[in-house]
Amino acid sequence: VFPGTRMGGRMGGDNINTKKLQVVAYEKDENLLLVRGAVPGVKGGKLKIFNLTAK
């Protein structure tokens, strides 16, 4: 390997915040929260949802 050669490395593991998403509906019997807007991540992935007030 030559000095300064760019090589592949580990990617991922970053946290991403998305703001101004709108909750459309909540279906209690199916345990679903419907959100309007793009949500980052893979299908079936885990999300943390917070209720934040704008400053």
C-alpha positions in Angstrom: 0.0 0.0 0.0 1.4 3.4 -1.0 1.3 6.3 1.4 -1.7 8.6 0.9 -3.7 6.0 -1.0 -7.4 6.3 -0.4 -9.0 3.1 0.6 -12.4 1.8 1.5 -13.4 2.0 5.1 -16.3 1.6 7.5 -19.5 3.6 6.7 -22.7 4.0 8.6 -23.7 4.2 12.2 -24.5 7.9 11.9 -27.6 9.4 13.6 -29.9 11.5 11.3 -32.4 14.1 12.5 -35.4 15.0 10.4 -37.6 17.9 11.4 -41.1 19.1 10.5 -42.7 15.7 9.9 -46.5 15.5 10.4 -48.2 12.7 12.2 -51.2 11.8 10.1 -52.8 9.0 12.1 -52.2 6.4 14.9 -53.7 2.9 14.6 -53.7 1.4 18.1 -54.8 -2.1 17.1 -52.0 -2.5 14.6 -49.4 -0.5 16.5 -48.8 1.9 13.6 -47.9 5.6 13.5 -48.5 7.1 10.1 -46.1 10.0 9.2 -46.3 12.4 6.3 -42.8 13.0 4.9 -39.6 11.1 4.2 -38.2 9.0 7.1 -34.5 8.0 6.8 -33.5 4.4 7.3 -34.4 0.9 6.1 -37.9 -0.6 6.0 -38.6 -2.2 9.3 -35.9 -0.2 11.1 -36.2 1.4 14.5 -37.0 5.1 15.0 -37.0 7.4 17.9 -39.8 10.0 17.8 -39.7 13.1 19.9 -42.3 15.9 20.3 -40.1 19.1 20.0 -41.3 22.7 20.2 -39.7 25.2 17.8 -37.5 27.8 19.4 
